[in-house]
Amino acid sequence: MPVLLPAAGANVAVGKPADQTSTYPGGEPGRAVDGNTDGDYSAGSCAASPYQGQANVSWWVDLGEPYMIDRVVIFNRQDEFPERLNPFNIHIGDLNPFNIHIGDSGDVISNPRCGGDHHIDVTQPSISVSCPGMRGRYVVVRLPGPSRVLNICEVQVFPAIPRRVGLWPLNAEHLANDTSGGGNHGVAVGTTLAEGPDGEAQSAFTFAGNHQSYIEIANNGELDVKRSFTILLFAYHLGGQPMLDYRGPGAGTLFWIWPDRQLYIEYVT
Ligand SMILES: [Ca+2]
């Protein structure tokens, strides 16, 4: 299943379908993803469950696709009852809590839990909970215990931005060295410095277009491509050899641009 990598800083929960195990009239679950963090309950932007209290009250959102999650931010009710949120759990995964029966929140904990019991400082409007390495389509906020009341004014979910593992400027200053700190310096063979983008002198490499002209980049393990990877390559292609030749043990991928400016991807063994 694909993992989406949205732009930095995007809250991917806003406007998405939400539900909860039980609802107090006027406290519909979608109010916690309406984009309004107002903690005054009378402003009509908070989700709420019945004030009599119920066991393991839970709220959840369907992000539509699985995301790598960095953190979940919860905005608490501010006008009164801020203590109702404590303690809470966060579960993230691909098991659909929408399938459970109303009032039975046991199934929502089938998704992995982010940390243990979380406690918000009731003098603060929000709490940010880091969930590094977690992935999933559904984010659940669960209030564990026999008699709990849910008042949540907004839930924001921020995806993880992929960590950059290599950066090769290919200019006179850095040559083919990796400036990311990962230490995978390239070795340039048969290349010359050339004018780069925007006419900047010695800010690009020119290749001869044959097997004797290349930059070889080893992998000391920092270039972790276990799940997926993204390569950005800025090039002005004049023909000849592949733009990129990615080889592992026994297999590899070649990226070509044909003279008619079409991209060809060739898998080789
Ligand atoms: Ca809201």
Boltz pocket constraint, residues with backbone or C-beta under 6 A from the ligand:
constraints:
  - pocket:
      binder: B
      contacts: [[A, 30], [A, 31], [A, 32], [A, 33], [A, 34], [A, 35], [A, 36], [A, 37], [A, 38], [A, 45], [A, 46], [A, 152], [A, 153], [A, 154]]
      max_distance: 6.0
